[in-house]
Amino acid sequence: MQDGVHLVTKIRNRLLSITATLRINGQDINVIHLLDLIENYSKIDHNLVKSDVRPHDRQNYSSCLKITSDDVLALLNQTNTKATFVYLYILKLIILAYVKKDTDILNRLYYGWIVVFTYRMWWSSLRTEQNLSQVEKDNCFITKAAWISSEINIHCLTSIIILVSSGYLPAYALNVHLFSSQPCEATFRSARSLSGTFSSITNFSVFEFMNKIEKISILNKIKSTEESSNATCSIKFPVHHKKRRNESLTPTNNQNSPPITTADIEKIILKAYKKAESIMNELKSRGKRRTPLLRYSEDFMYSNCTPWTPWTSWTLGVQ
């Protein structure tokens, strides 16, 4: 599975790119719409600053959270910038699906499939444009790396859910918000901070690292147990003020959720397809006549959503 934070920043950087001319059905997706909010509205209304929409820091994840906030989306929806609203709304769904801790696993699946179906329909509408060259079509769309990453992530998530429900993987494998480089880097920093009583050496061998990992695992288990406890005398671990403000400390407990069947997955995917279809219909991307690629997408959905079809065999031919 691709790093969720990196995928989010890729989508953001595409919006801030000076070479891309993002467009859905003739409606422009432009960072100027965000700059207009900053210039014409109070910061209390959107909480944005100009540095949030400048491409200086390409890994500025906090900027992604701010430009996809509910306040910003509401203002964009009111100012008749529907295409930019849809672009940032889909970006928000990616954050909820792969980055946020407190998103339920079924909602992760639902949001992830909305994202890929919307991107497929968007690209299908661009491919039918006869007056655009291939280069111009590519410039009107997100990067192929970001598109393929979103496809890989949702297919990987669907496969993990099926394997967990079948008993081939443990329930904690559903904690997909940990499938990124940030937790790995944090674990390595924690291992370096676990120096001995009589030594301050931070370097260690692989064998010593495995021993440190066991200690970190025990500490994390104690921390998780104490944070979920309602006792008045529970142990309180120090938390950075930014994490306390922006993130939920207690992730959703997927281990106690009821088992998910293939029928449940099919219903969620079909529901996500209808949601993506309604999003594109609001942009009038389909018009009165269905395009061949969109009709192929629908036929593909209904012909492959059967109980005996392995979900892991779903592929998308990205040309």
C-alpha positions as CSV (number, residue, x, y, z in Angstrom):
1,M,0.0,0.0,0.0
2,Q,1.3,3.5,-0.9
3,D,2.0,6.0,1.8
4,G,-1.2,7.9,2.5
5,V,0.5,11.1,3.4
6,H,2.6,11.1,0.3
7,L,-0.5,10.4,-1.8
8,V,-2.3,13.4,-0.2
9,T,0.6,15.7,-0.8
10,K,0.9,14.5,-4.5
11,I,-2.7,15.5,-5.1
12,R,-2.1,18.9,-3.4
13,N,1.0,19.6,-5.3
14,R,-0.8,18.9,-8.6
15,L,-3.3,21.7,-7.7
16,L,-0.4,24.1,-7.0
17,S,1.6,23.1,-10.1
18,I,2.2,25.9,-12.6
19,T,2.3,23.5,-15.6
20,A,-1.0,21.7,-14.9
21,T,-4.3,23.1,-16.1
22,L,-6.7,20.9,-14.2
23,R,-10.3,20.9,-15.6
24,I,-13.4,18.8,-15.3
25,N,-16.0,19.2,-18.1
26,G,-14.7,22.6,-19.0
27,Q,-14.7,23.9,-15.4
28,D,-11.3,25.0,-14.1
29,I,-9.7,23.7,-10.9
30,N,-7.3,26.4,-9.8
31,V,-5.5,27.5,-6.7
32,I,-6.7,31.0,-7.5
33,H,-10.0,30.1,-6.0
34,L,-8.3,29.5,-2.7
35,L,-6.4,32.8,-3.0
36,D,-9.7,34.6,-3.6
37,L,-11.0,33.1,-0.3
38,I,-7.9,34.4,1.5
39,E,-8.3,37.9,-0.1
40,N,-12.0,38.3,0.2
41,Y,-13.0,36.5,3.4
42,S,-11.8,36.8,7.0
43,K,-9.3,34.2,8.2
44,I,-11.9,33.3,10.9
45,D,-14.0,31.9,8.0
46,H,-11.4,29.6,6.4
47,N,-8.2,29.6,8.6
48,L,-6.0,29.8,5.5
49,V,-2.8,31.8,5.0
50,K,-1.0,32.3,1.7
51,S,1.8,29.9,2.7
52,D,-0.8,27.1,2.6
53,V,-1.3,27.5,-1.2
54,R,2.4,28.1,-2.1
55,P,4.3,25.2,-3.5
56,H,7.5,25.8,-1.4
57,D,7.1,22.9,0.9
58,R,6.0,19.9,-1.2
59,Q,5.4,17.7,1.9
60,N,3.3,20.2,3.8
61,Y,0.6,17.8,5.1
62,S,-0.9,20.4,7.5
63,S,-1.6,22.5,4.5
64,C,-3.6,19.6,3.0
65,L,-5.7,19.5,6.2
66,K,-6.4,23.2,6.1
67,I,-7.4,23.4,2.4
68,T,-9.8,20.5,2.8
69,S,-11.4,21.7,6.0
70,D,-15.2,21.9,6.1
71,D,-15.1,25.7,6.3
72,V,-13.1,25.9,3.1
73,L,-15.3,23.4,1.2
74,A,-18.4,25.3,2.3
75,L,-17.1,28.6,1.0
76,L,-16.0,27.0,-2.3
77,N,-19.4,25.5,-2.7
78,Q,-21.0,28.9,-2.2
79,T,-18.7,30.8,-4.5
80,N,-19.6,28.8,-7.7
81,T,-16.2,27.1,-7.9
82,K,-17.7,23.6,-8.1
83,A,-14.7,21.9,-9.8
84,T,-12.2,23.1,-7.2
85,F,-14.7,22.0,-4.5
86,V,-14.9,18.5,-5.9
87,Y,-11.1,18.2,-6.3
88,L,-10.6,19.2,-2.6
89,Y,-13.5,17.1,-1.5
90,I,-11.9,14.0,-3.1
91,L,-8.6,14.9,-1.4
92,K,-10.5,15.1,1.9
93,L,-11.8,11.6,1.3
94,I,-8.3,10.3,0.7
95,I,-7.2,11.7,4.1
96,L,-10.2,10.1,5.8
97,A,-9.6,6.7,4.0
98,Y,-5.8,6.3,4.5
99,V,-4.5,8.8,7.1
100,K,-7.0,9.5,9.8
101,K,-6.9,7.2,12.8
102,D,-10.5,7.3,13.9
103,T,-12.2,6.4,10.5
104,D,-14.2,3.2,10.6
105,I,-12.9,0.4,8.3
106,L,-16.2,0.3,6.3
107,N,-16.0,4.1,5.8
108,R,-12.4,3.7,4.7
109,L,-13.5,1.3,2.0
110,Y,-16.4,3.5,1.0
111,Y,-14.3,6.7,0.8
112,G,-11.5,4.9,-1.1
113,W,-13.8,3.6,-3.8
114,I,-15.5,7.0,-4.2
115,V,-12.1,8.4,-5.0
116,V,-11.1,5.9,-7.6
117,F,-14.5,5.9,-9.3
118,T,-14.5,9.7,-9.5
119,Y,-11.0,9.7,-11.0
120,R,-12.0,7.0,-13.5
121,M,-15.1,9.0,-14.6
122,W,-13.0,12.2,-14.8
123,W,-10.4,10.5,-17.0
124,S,-13.1,8.9,-19.2
125,S,-14.7,12.3,-19.8
126,L,-11.3,13.7,-20.8
127,R,-10.6,10.9,-23.2
128,T,-13.7,11.6,-25.2
129,E,-12.6,15.2,-25.8
130,Q,-11.7,15.4,-29.5
131,N,-10.3,18.9,-29.5
132,L,-7.6,18.1,-26.9
133,S,-4.2,16.5,-27.6
134,Q,-2.9,13.7,-25.4
135,V,-0.5,16.1,-23.6
136,E,-3.4,18.5,-22.9
137,K,-5.5,15.7,-21.5
138,D,-2.7,14.7,-19.2
139,N,-2.3,18.3,-18.0
140,C,-6.0,18.4,-17.2
141,F,-5.8,15.4,-14.9
142,I,-3.8,14.4,-11.9
143,T,-0.5,12.7,-12.3
144,K,-0.5,9.0,-13.4
145,A,1.6,8.2,-10.3
146,A,-1.1,9.6,-8.0
147,W,-3.9,7.9,-9.9
148,I,-2.2,4.5,-9.8
149,S,-1.4,5.0,-6.1
150,S,-5.0,5.5,-5.3
151,E,-5.9,2.4,-7.3
152,I,-3.3,0.3,-5.6
153,N,-4.4,1.5,-2.1
154,I,-8.1,0.7,-2.5
155,H,-7.5,-2.7,-4.0
156,C,-5.0,-3.4,-1.3
157,L,-7.4,-2.3,1.4
158,T,-10.2,-4.4,-0.1
159,S,-7.9,-7.4,-0.2
160,I,-6.9,-6.9,3.4
161,I,-10.5,-6.7,4.5
162,I,-11.3,-9.9,2.7
163,L,-8.3,-11.7,4.2
164,V,-9.1,-10.5,7.7
165,S,-12.8,-11.6,7.4
166,S,-11.6,-15.0,6.1
167,G,-9.2,-15.5,9.1
168,Y,-6.0,-15.3,7.1
169,L,-4.9,-12.1,8.7
170,P,-5.3,-10.8,12.3
171,A,-7.8,-8.0,13.0
172,Y,-5.1,-5.4,13.7
173,A,-4.1,-5.6,10.1
174,L,-7.0,-3.3,9.4
175,N,-5.0,-0.4,11.0
176,V,-4.1,1.0,7.6
177,H,-3.3,4.4,9.0
178,L,-0.1,2.8,10.2
179,F,0.9,1.7,6.6
180,S,3.1,4.7,6.0
181,S,6.7,5.9,6.5
182,Q,5.8,8.2,9.4
183,P,5.1,5.5,12.0
184,C,8.2,3.6,10.9
185,E,10.3,6.8,11.3
186,A,8.8,7.4,14.7
187,T,9.5,3.9,15.8
188,F,13.2,4.2,14.7
189,R,13.4,7.5,16.6
190,S,11.9,5.8,19.7
191,A,14.5,3.0,19.4
192,R,17.3,5.5,19.3
193,S,16.0,7.2,22.4
194,L,16.0,3.9,24.4
195,S,19.5,4.2,25.5
196,G,20.8,2.1,28.4
197,T,21.2,3.1,32.0
198,F,25.0,3.1,31.8
199,S,25.4,4.1,28.1
200,S,24.1,6.9,25.9
201,I,25.1,5.3,22.6
202,T,22.3,5.6,20.1
203,N,23.7,3.2,17.5
204,F,22.7,-0.4,17.6
205,S,22.8,-3.7,15.7
206,V,19.8,-5.4,14.1
207,F,19.6,-7.8,17.1
208,E,19.7,-4.9,19.5
209,F,17.0,-3.2,17.4
210,M,14.7,-6.2,17.7
211,N,15.1,-6.1,21.5
212,K,14.3,-2.4,21.5
213,I,11.2,-3.1,19.4
214,E,9.9,-5.5,22.0
215,K,10.2,-2.8,24.7
216,I,8.5,-0.2,22.5
217,S,5.7,-2.7,21.8
218,I,5.1,-3.2,25.6
219,L,5.1,0.6,26.1
220,N,2.7,1.2,23.3
221,K,0.4,-1.6,24.7
222,I,0.4,0.1,28.1
223,K,-0.2,3.5,26.5
224,S,-3.1,2.2,24.5
225,T,-4.7,0.4,27.5
226,E,-4.3,3.5,29.7
227,E,-5.7,5.9,27.1
228,S,-8.8,3.7,26.6
229,S,-9.4,3.4,30.3
230,N,-11.8,5.6,32.1
231,A,-10.1,5.1,35.5
232,T,-9.3,8.3,37.4
233,C,-5.8,7.0,38.3
234,S,-4.7,5.9,34.8
235,I,-1.2,6.7,33.5
236,K,-1.0,9.8,31.4
237,F,1.6,9.8,28.7
238,P,2.9,13.2,27.5
239,V,1.6,14.2,24.0
240,H,2.7,17.0,21.8
241,H,0.2,19.8,21.7
242,K,-0.1,19.7,17.9
243,K,-1.0,16.0,18.0
244,R,-3.5,16.6,20.8
245,R,-5.2,19.3,18.8
246,N,-5.2,17.8,15.3
247,E,-5.4,14.0,15.8
248,S,-7.6,11.7,17.8
249,L,-5.5,9.8,20.3
250,T,-7.6,6.7,20.3
251,P,-8.0,5.0,16.9
252,T,-11.1,3.2,16.0
253,N,-11.1,-0.3,17.5
254,N,-11.6,-2.6,14.4
255,Q,-10.9,-5.8,16.4
256,N,-14.3,-5.7,18.1
257,S,-16.3,-4.9,14.9
258,P,-18.5,-7.6,13.4
259,P,-17.1,-9.7,10.6
260,I,-17.4,-8.2,7.1
261,T,-18.9,-10.4,4.4
262,T,-18.3,-10.2,0.6
263,A,-21.9,-9.1,0.2
264,D,-21.2,-6.2,2.5
265,I,-18.2,-5.2,0.4
266,E,-20.2,-5.4,-2.8
267,K,-22.9,-3.1,-1.3
268,I,-20.3,-0.6,-0.2
269,I,-18.6,-0.5,-3.6
270,L,-21.9,-0.1,-5.5
271,K,-22.9,2.6,-3.1
272,A,-19.5,4.4,-3.7
273,Y,-20.1,4.1,-7.4
274,K,-23.5,5.8,-7.2
275,K,-21.9,8.5,-5.0
276,A,-19.1,9.1,-7.5
277,E,-21.7,9.2,-10.3
278,S,-23.8,11.8,-8.5
279,I,-20.6,13.9,-8.0
280,M,-19.9,13.9,-11.7
281,N,-23.5,14.5,-12.6
282,E,-23.4,17.7,-10.6
283,L,-20.5,18.8,-12.8
284,K,-22.6,17.8,-15.9
285,S,-19.7,15.6,-17.0
286,R,-22.0,12.9,-18.5
287,G,-24.7,15.0,-20.2
288,K,-27.6,13.3,-21.8
289,R,-25.6,10.6,-23.5
290,R,-23.3,8.1,-21.7
291,T,-19.8,7.9,-23.1
292,P,-18.6,4.5,-24.2
293,L,-15.9,4.4,-21.4
294,L,-18.4,5.3,-18.7
295,R,-20.8,2.6,-20.1
296,Y,-17.9,0.2,-20.0
297,S,-17.1,1.1,-16.4
298,E,-20.7,0.4,-15.4
299,D,-20.8,-2.9,-17.3
300,F,-17.5,-3.8,-15.7
301,M,-18.9,-3.1,-12.2
302,Y,-22.0,-5.2,-12.6
303,S,-20.4,-8.1,-14.4
304,N,-17.6,-8.4,-11.9
305,C,-19.4,-7.8,-8.6
306,T,-20.3,-11.5,-8.0
307,P,-19.8,-13.6,-4.9
308,W,-17.5,-16.0,-6.7
309,T,-15.2,-13.4,-8.2
310,P,-11.9,-12.8,-6.4
311,W,-11.7,-9.1,-5.5
312,T,-8.0,-9.2,-5.7
313,S,-8.1,-9.8,-9.5
314,W,-9.7,-6.4,-10.2
315,T,-7.3,-4.4,-12.3
316,L,-7.5,-1.1,-14.2
317,G,-5.8,-0.7,-17.5
318,V,-4.2,2.8,-17.2
319,Q,-3.0,3.9,-20.6
